[in-house]
C-alpha cells in the first residue's frame, strides 16, 4: 500500500514485509546496552531494601558497611537535606497527592523491598557484600496485603489521609437503573486476576555522571520516557532542564514497566553529584521482581443485563485494584482503564462501574502491556459466556449481535471521573463484526466447535472466542528532527523511544516513502534528550502513529526547503519545480538531486499534535486440551485477527501481536507474584516466576487487516503493540470452562495453574 499523501511515489516501503534494520547489530553481538558502558573511576551502587513490609524506622546503622574494604559511602534519608522528594505523577488526580512515593524511606517503610539505603563501592560485588553491613531497627506495624483489608481502614499506610483508598474512578453512560429494570436476564459474578510484572529481558540499569565544571548531569539507561524523566530529575535536583540529559541505549524490552521514574533514578544521580563520581547500578533479577512496578492484581463484582435475545442493555458493578504501597507516576492508568474499557468492543448503552484504587503493603503497581484492558476483558468475556449459557444463545451469536458496526462510528465509551486530563474518548473507525467473522473462519470454528467438551486420548477439549479493543496513539504530541547530511543521506532524530518495537525500521520506512528515496539512506536516532528540545517517548502504543506522523511533517518541510534550494540553483521560481524520487525537475529536463543541495545545510523540525486515541480491535480464538489427572492445559491452537487501520510493516506487526499473545499465556497459566501474610514476596527468581518459553506455545496464528484506517492521523494507522495480550485471559479461560463443561467447572480466578485446574475438577467431582 502506498502512502496516503496524495502524490506519486516509486517507493512502497509502507506496508512491506521488511526485516528490522536493528537486528543486524543484535545478531552480530553489536548491541550496546547499559551494562556495556563503563566510566573510569566509576563507583557501583547497591540498595539496602526493607525486609519489613510495614513499619516505623527507629534507626539505621551503617557503620559496619562503611568499614568494609572498597565501600566509599552509604546514603540514607539522613544524608538528603530538607524534605525527601517524592516522584511526581504523569497525570493529574485530586486525591492521590499524599500517596506519592518518596525516593527513599525516612520515617516509615510501606513495602518489602522499599529502598532505605544506598551503598557506593568500587565494584558491584563489594557493594552487594556491604548490604549485610547495614542494620535497620524497624518497629513492625499491621500489614495490609489485599483490597478487602485495605478498605476496612483498620491499619493505615498514610495516617494523614485517614483512608487506604487512593482514588475511586467512576465510569458512567446512560441510565443504568432503567436498563436493569428492563432486563430479561442478569448475570453476576465475582472474578479476579493475579499480581504480575512485565519482566523485560533486560533488568533496569543506570549510569549517572556529574560534570561539576559545567553543572551538567547525564543519566544513561533511559527507556520509554526520557523527556519526562529529565524534567522530573531536573526539578528534584534544582537544576534547569537543559542541565540534565537522559541517554537511551539499546533496550531489552519495556512493556510499560521499564522506563518509569523510580527511586533508584534519583538516588544514583544524587550519589554521582554528591561525590562527583560516575555511579553505575545494574539490577539483578531478584531485586527486579521486588522493585519494578507490579500490575494486574484486580477483582470485580459485576453484573450484565440482557434482553431475552441476548442484546446487552447495561453493566454495573465494582472493580478493586491493588496498587501497592504508593501511587507511581502512571499508577492510576490501569484503574481508570479497567473502568472505562470493560465494555470492550460491545454496544453497551448503560454503564456504571466504580473502580477502587487500594493501597496495600506490596510493591507499588503501574502499567503493564494492555493496562486495565486485560483485566477488564477477562471479566466481561467470562460474563458473556455465562450469559450465553443462561439465555440459551449461541456464544458466537451473542457476541455478533452486540459488536459495534461501521455505521455507529465514532462510538462513545463511558465517561470517567475524576478526570485525569484525558477527554472523553470514542472508538474511531471500524466494523468490529468483520474481524470477528474473519477469526471464526480462520479458526475453522465449524469443525473445531465439534470438539467442545469431548474426551479424546485422555484430555478434554474446549474452544472459545473473544473480542477486544486496544487504545493507542497516546497524545499530546510527538516531535522529530530531520537533517540532510553532507553525503546526501538523511539523519532522522525522533522523540519516540526504542524499547524493542522496531522503531528504527518503522520510522525509516515512513520517511523513505514520503521523501521517495531508498530506505538505506535514512538513519534513525531516537529517545535521547540531547537529540531534540522536547519529545514524549514510547508508551500507550503511540510510536508509530505519533512518531510516524511527526516524521511525515518533517518530510514535508524538508521537501519544501529542497524545492527552494533547487529553484535557486536552476534560476526559477519554486512553483516551477516538480519533486519525485528524490530529484527536483523542470519541464525542460533540467534536474537537481537531493544530495546536490546538501551544502545548503537543510534541517527541519516536525511535529504532530493529537489528543484523540486510535482503537485497534479484533477477535481471538483458543482451542485447549485439559488433562484431568494433572490439571495441565495445552493450548492446541490460538488465532488472533485484528484491524490496525494501516499496516506499516507486517513483519514487525506480527511479531508484536504474536509476542503479546505468548506473554498473555504466561499471564493465564504460570506468572504470579505471591506474598505471605507478613507482606514478604515469596518469588525471588525465574525458578519461582515461570515465564513462557519458545517451545511452550508453538501454534499461534496472527492475521492483521487494514480495512478501516483511522481518521485521526495522516498515516491512517492505529497503535497495535498491546492488543495481542488483551483477550488472552478471557478467551483461554472460556476455552478451559468449555472443555470442562461436563464437570460444571467455571474458573473465576487466574492463573490457571495445573494445581488450581486439578482442584476445580476434584471439587466438581465431590459436589457431583
N, C-alpha and C positions, 0 to 999 in steps of 0.2 A: 504494500500500500504506500502511495506517495504522500508526502506531507500536505497538510491542508492549508498551504499559504497562497494558493491561487495562481502560482507561477509554474512554468515548466521546469522540471529538474531531470537531469540524467541519472541522478543517484537514487537508489532505493534502499538505503540503509535502514530507514524506519520500517519496521515490520519484518525485517530479515532475521534469519536464524544464524546469529553471529556469535562465535566463541568470545568469551570475555578477554579483553586485552590484558587485564590484571593477572590472569592466570599464568602467563608466560614466566613472570618473575617468581610467582609462588611455586610453580612446578620445578623451577631450577634452584630453589632454595635461596632466592634473592630477595625475599620479602624482608621488610625492615619493621620490626615490632619494637615496642618499648624496651623489652628486656635485651634487645640487641644494642641498645645505646648505653654508653658509659662515659663518664667525665673524669678527668684526672682529679684526684683528691676528693672524690665524692664520698659521702657518708651514706649508710644504709639505715632505713627506718624499719622498726617492728613495733607493733602495737600491743600494749597490755590491755586486755579486754575483760570486762567484768564476768566473773563466773557465777554471779548472783543476778537473778532476773529482776528483782525489785528490792531496793534497799537504800538506806541513808549512809553516805560516805562519812565515816568518822575520821579516818586518816589514811594517807598513802605514804609508805616508807620506801624510798628509792635508794637508800644508802648502799645496800649490798650491790645493786646493779651498777651504781656509779664507780664502785671499787673494782669492778671486773675489768680485766685487760681488754683494751680496744674499745671500750664504751666511752663515748665523747660527751653525751648529755642524756638526760631524761627530762622530758617535758610533761608536766601535769597542768591542770587548770590553774594552779597557783602561779605558774610562770606566764600567764596571759593577763595582762593588765586590763583593769576595767571589767565591764560586763563580758561574759562569754558570748561570742557571736552565735547567732542561730542562722540556719540555712533558709534562705527566702523561698517563697512559693512561686511557681511559674504562672499560676492563675489565681485571681482574687477570690476570696470567700470570707464572709463576715464573721465566721465563728472559729476559724482554725488557727488564728494567731498564736494563742497560748500553747499550741501543740507542736510548734516548730522544733526541729531537732537542734540542740546545741552541738558545737563542733567537738566538744569533749565534756564528759560528766564532771561537774564540780561538787554539788551537794547531794545528788541522788542519781542512782542508776535505775534504768527502767527496762532493760532487756539484757539477756545473756549475750555477751559479745560487744556490748557498748564500750567504746574506747575510754579508758581512764588515764592512760599514759602512753607516751611515745618514746621509744629507745632510739638513739642515734649512735651508730658504731661503725667501725672500719670495714666490716663485712656483714653480709646478711646473716651468716652463721653466728657471729658474735652477738649481733643484735637479738637474734632468736634466743640464744643462750641466756642473755641478760633478762629476758622476760621473767625468769624464775627468781630474779633478784628483787623484784618489786612485790611488796605485800600490801594488801588493802584491807583495812578494817571496815567492814560494811555491815550495818545492822539490818537484818532482813525484815522486809515488810510482806504482808499477804500478797500472793501472786494471782494475777488475773490472766487466764490463758484463752478464754473464749468469750463470744459476744453475750451469751446469757449472763455470765458472771459480771462482765463489764457493765451491762445495763442495770444490774442491781445496785451499782454505785456503793457497795459496802466498803470497798477499798478504792481509793482514787489515785490515779497516776499523777494528776495535776491538781493539787489541793485548791488552787486559785479558781479553777473552773467549776468545781462542785459537780462534775459530771465526767463520765468516760465516753461520752458521745461527742466526737469532734464536729460532726455535721450530719444533717439529715437532708437528703435530696428528694424532692417530690416531683414525679413525672405525671403530668395530667393532660387529658384530652377528652372532650365530650362529657356526656352525662353518665357516669358510671352507675349510679343508683338506678336510673331508668333502664340501662342496658341489662342489669342483672334481674330487675323486676320482670322484664320481658322474656327472659331466657327460658328455653325448654329444657336445657341441660347445663349443669355446672359441674366442673371438675376441679378438685382442690387437692394439693399435695404439698408435702414438705420435702425439699431436696437440698443437697449440699455438694460442694466441690472442695477439694483439699488444698492446703497450702503448698505452693511450689515456688520455684525460682527459674529464671530464664536460662541459667547455666551456659553462657557463651563458652566457646572452646578456650579462648584466651581470658585468663582472670584479669582483674584490674591491675594497673600499674601506673606510677607517676615518677617523673624526674623533674624536680624543681631547681632552678638556677637563679641566683640573685646577682645582678650587676650593680654593685653599690655605687660605682662611679657615675653611671647613667640613670640610676634609680629605676632599673628595669627588671621585671620578674618574667621568667619564661618557664612555662609548665608544659612538658612533653607528655604525651599519652592521652591526648584529647580524643573523645568519641562522642557522637550524637549531638552534643550541644556546646560546642566550643565557645560561641559568642555569648551565650547566656552565662556560662561558667566564668568567662573572662569578666563580665560585668559584676558578677557575684563576688569573685575574688578581689577585684579592684575595690569594691565597696568595703569589704571586710578588712582589707589591708590599708584602707585610707589612701589609695593611690588613684590617679586618673586612669581611665580605661586604656589610654594609649601607652601606659607604662606596664601593661600586662599582655602577654601573648600566650595563647594556647596552641600547641603544635600537634597536628594529627599525623600519626604514622600509619602503617598498616594495622588493621584492627581485626582481631579474630572473633567477630560477632558482637552483637549488642542485644537485640530482641527486646528493647525497651528498658532494660535494667542497667546496662553498662553505659556510662557516659553522663549519668545524672551527677549533680554535685553532692558529694558525700563528705563526712567529717575528715576523712584522710586527705582530701584535696587541700583543705585549708591547713591542716597540721603539717604536711610535708612541705608546703610552701612557707609556712611560718618558720619551720626549722631552718630552711635554706636562707631565709632573710636574716633571721636572728644571728646565725653563726657564719654567714657569708660563705657558705659551702654548698656545692651541689648535693641534693639529697634525693636518693632513689628508694622506691618501695615497690616490691612485687608481691602481690597477694598469693598465698598458697590456697589450695582447694578447700581445706578445712575452714580457713578464715573466710574464704569466699562464700561458703554455704551459710555461715552465721552472720555475715556483714552486708552482703549485697542486698538490694531490695527484693523482698519476697512478694508474692501475689497469689490471687485466685481463691483464698480461703473465704468462702461465701456460703450462705444458706438462704433458703426462701420459704415463705408460707404464702402461696399464691393460688388464685383460682381464676379459671376462664369460663366465660359464659358463651353458650352456643344456641342457635336456633335448632329445631329438630332435624334440619337437613345438613347440619354441620357448618353453618356460616358463623364466624366469630362475631360476637356482639360486644364483648368487653373483657377487660382484665383488671384485676386489683389484687393487692397484697403487699407484703413486706419483704425486703431484702436486708440481710445483715452481713456486712463485710468487715472482717477482722483486719484492720490496717496496721496492727502492731503498735509500738510504743510512741511513735511520733508521726506527724504528717510530713512526708517527704515532699520535695519540690513539686512533683506531679502526682502526689498520692491520692488526690480526690478523683482523678480521671476514671479509674476502674469503678468507683462508686457511682459517679454520675452516669457513666456509660451503661452500667448494668441496669439502671433505672430507665434511661431513655430508649435503649435499643433492645429491650427484652421482647418487644413486639416483633422484632426481626423484619422479615420481608413481607409480613402479612398485613392485610387490611384490618385494622383494629380501631373501630370508631370511638371507643370509650376506654380510657385508661386512668387508673390511679395506682401508682407504685411509689412506696416510700422506701428509700434506701438509707440505711443507718451505717455510718462510719464509726466503728467501735475501736477505741484504743485499748490495747492489752499489753502484757509484758512479753511480747515477742518482737523479733526483728521488724523494724518498720517496713511496710509494704509500699509498692509503687506499681509501675506499669510493666506488663509482660505481654508480648505479641497478642493482639486482639483483646486489650484490657477491658474487662467488664462484658464485652460482647461474647466471649467464650462462655462465661458463667451464665449469662442470660439466655444464650442459645440452648445450653444444656437444659435449663429449667423449662423453657417453653416447648422444646421439641419432645421432652418426656411427657409433658401435659397433653400435647396434641395426640400422641399415640394412644394415651389412656382415654382421651375423649373419643377418638375414633372407635375404640372397642366398646365404650359405653353407649355410643349412639348407633352402633352397628353400621358405620360408614367406612368405606374403604380408606386405608391410610394414605393412598395416593390422592384419592378424590377430595378428601378433607383439606389437603394442602392446596391442590389446584384451585379449588373454589375460593380460597382466601388469599392467594398470591396476588400481588399488585400487578396492574396492567399498564400498558403504554399510555392509554387514554387518561390514566389517573396522575400522570407525572406533570409537574413535580408534586410529590406526596409528602404532606407534613407529618412529622413524627411528634411525639409528645413534647410539651413544653416543660422544661426543667427549672425549678427554683430551689435554692438561690442560684442566681446567675453567676457564672464564673468568667464572664466576658465573652462567651460564645453566644451568637444569636440563635434563635430557633432554627432548626435545620429541616431540610427537605431531601428526600430521595430525588436525585437529579434527572435520571433518564432510565429507560429500560422497559422490558416486558418480562417480568420475572417468571412467567409460565414457560417462556421459550427455553431458558436454561433448564428448568425442571423437566420438561418433556425430553430435552436432549440427554439429560442424565438418565432418565428412565430407559431410553433407547440404548445408550452406551452401556449401561449396566446389564442389559438383556433381562429386564425385570420380568417379562412374561415367562421366561424359563426359570430364572433364579427364584421367583416367588413360590414355585412349586416345592422348594426345599424347606419352607417355613416349618420349624418345629420338628423336622424329621431326624430320626436317629440313624446315622449312616456310619458304619465302621466304628461304632462306639462313641461317636460325637454327635451332639445336637446342633443342627444348622439353623441359622437365622439370618434374615435380611432386613434392611431398613433404609429409608431415605429421609433426608432432612434438608432444610433450606437456610440461607444466611444472607446477611448484608455485611459489608465491610466499609467503614468510613475511611476516607483518605484525603490527601491534599490539604493537610492542616495548614492554616494561614499563620500569620497575616501576609507574609511576603517572603520572597527569596531574591537574591542578587547574584549576578555573575559579571565577570570582567573578561574582556577578550583583547588580546594583543597580537598584532601582525609582526612576527619576528623578522629579523634581517634576511633569513633564508627563505622567506615566504611561507613558512609554516605558521600555524595558529597555536598560541597558548591560551587555554581556557581556564579561568580561575573561578571556582564555584563556591558559593556559600553553603551548599549542601555538604553533608559529611559522608564518608565512605565507611560503612560498617559491615561490608561483606556482600552488599546487594548488587554490585557491579556498576557502580555509578560512573566509573571512568569510561566504560563501554557505552552505556546508555547516553550520556551527555555528548560523547563524541559522535555517536550515530546521528543525534538530532542536529548538532552543529554542522556535520558534513553534508547532510541533506539540504539544510537551509542555505549554506554557503555554496553548495554544489561543487565541492572539492573532495578528493579522496580522504577517507577517514584516517589514513596513516599520517596525514599532515596535521592532525589535531592532537595535542597533548593536554590532558585534563589534570589540573591540580585542584585539590579540594580540602575543605574542612578547617584549615588553619586560619587563625585570626590575623596573621600577617599577610594574607593574600588579598583581603578585601576590607573595606572600612566596616562593613556590617554584613552578617549572614544569620541564618536561622537554624541550620543544621538538618539532621535527618531524624524524624520521628513522625508517627501518625501516617505512615505510608505516603510521604509527601515529596520525596526527592525527584521522582520522575516528573510529576505534574508541576510542582512549584519550581524546582530547579531547572527542569527542561523548558518551561515557559520563559524563565528568565534568560536562558540561553537563546531562545528564539528572538527575544527583544534585543539582545546584544548582537545577534547575527544581522538583524535588520539595520541596526545603527552602523555596524561595520561596513555593510554593503553600501549604505548611503555615503559614508566617507570615501569608500573606494570609487564610487561614481564621481565624486568631486575631484579626487586626485587624478583619475583617468581623464576627466574632461580637461583639466589644466594641461596635461601632457599632450593631448590631442588638439588643443586650441578650440574647443567647442563648449557649448553650454551643457550642464549636466543632463538636461532633459533629452539630449540627443544620444545619450549613452544607453545601450542595452547590455545587461549583465546576464551571462549564462555560463555555467560550467567553470566558474572562477575566472572568467575573461570579460573585460569591458570591450564592447564592439560598437563601431559605427556602421551605418548603412553602406558606406563606400568600401568596407572591408578592413579598414584600419582597426587595430586592437591593442589592448594593454592587459597583460595577465596580472593577476593579483600580486604575485611575487615581485613584479617590477615596481610597485609603489611602496615596498617595504621601507624605503628610506624616508618616507613621509611620517614614520612613527605613528601608525594608526592604532589607536587604543580607545575602547568604548566600555561603558558600564551599562549593563542590562538589569532589568528588574521585573518582577511580576507580583502584583498585589491581588489577593483574593481571600475572602473570608468564607466562601461557600464550599463546603466539602463535596467530594465526589463519593459515589456509592457503587462500588463493585458488588455484584450479587451473584448467587449461584446455588447449586444443589450438590449434595454428596450422597453417595450410596455405599453401604457396607454389607459384606457377606462374612459372617463369622461362623466358626465351629467351636463348640464348648465341650470340653472333656468333663463329664460329671464326676469322675473319680478323683480328679486333681483340681478342678476349677480353672484350668488353663484355657484361655481364649486365644484362638488362632484367627488372625484376620486373613481370610482366604482371598478376598478381592475388595478393592476400595477404588471408587471413582469420584472425582470432583470435576464439575463443569461450572465455569464462571464466565461472566461477561465483564471485561475490563475496559470497555469503551473503545480503546485503541491499543493494539499490541505494538510496542516499540521493538522488543526483542523476544521472540518466542522461546529461545533457549533459556535466557535468564528468568523469564516469567515462569516457565515450567519448573525451573529449579527452585524458585521461591515457593510456588504452590506445593510442590512435592515435599520439599523440606519442611514446610509448615505442617503438612499432614502428618508426617512421621513424628515431628515434635509433638503433635497432638496425641499420637498413640502413646507416647511416653506419659503425657498428662492423664490419659484414661487408665492406663494399666499399672504403671510402676512408680512414678515420681511422687514423692510425698516428704515434706519436711515435718518430722514428728517431734513433738515436745512432751516432756513428762509434766507431772502436776506442779513441779517446782519451777517450771518455765525454762528448763535446760533443753537445748537442742540435742536430740539423740542421733542426728545424722552428721557424720564427720568426714565422709569420703564417698567416692563413687562406688564403693562396695555397698554402701547403705542407700545412696540415692541413685537408683538404677535408671539409666537413660537408654533410649533405643540405639541399637547398633545396625549396621548396614544389612545384616542378614535377618533381622527380626521381621521386617515387613516388606517382602520382595515384590508384592503386586500392588502398586499404586499407580493409577492412571489419571492423567490430567488433560482436560480439554478446555481450551480458552477460546472465547468468542469475542467479537467486536462489532456487534450489530447495532448497538446504541451508544455512540460516542457521547461523552459528557459535554454539555453546553457551557461549562464553567471555565474552560481553558482552551487556548489555541491548538493544543495537541489533540483534544478530544479524549485524552487518556484519563484513567481512574487509578487511584492507588491500589496496589494488588499484593503487597508484601505480607499481609496478615490473614487474608480470607481463608487460606488453606487450613488454618488451625481452628477457626471459629466453630465449624459444625461438627468437629470430630467427636467431642464428648457426647453430644446428643444422639448423633446417628449411630455410633458404635454401641452405646448403652441400649438404645432401642433395638438394635440387632440382637444383642445378648438377651434382652427380655423376650424377643420373638423366638429365639432358639429355645428358651426355657419356658415357653408358654404352657406346656403340659404340666409344669410344676406350679404355675401361677406366680413365678418369680417376677418381681417388679423392683429393679435396682433403684435406689434413691440416693446413694452416696458414692462418690468417687474417692480413690481409684478402685477399679475392678481388679484387684489383685487376685491371684489364684485362691488364696485362703478365704477372701471375702466372698468370691463367687461360690466356692465349695460350701461355705457356711449358709449362704442363701438357699442353696439346693437342699442341704440337710434340714434346715429349718422348715422348708416347704414339705419335705417328706414327713417330718414329725407332725406338722399340722394336718397332713392328709390322713 
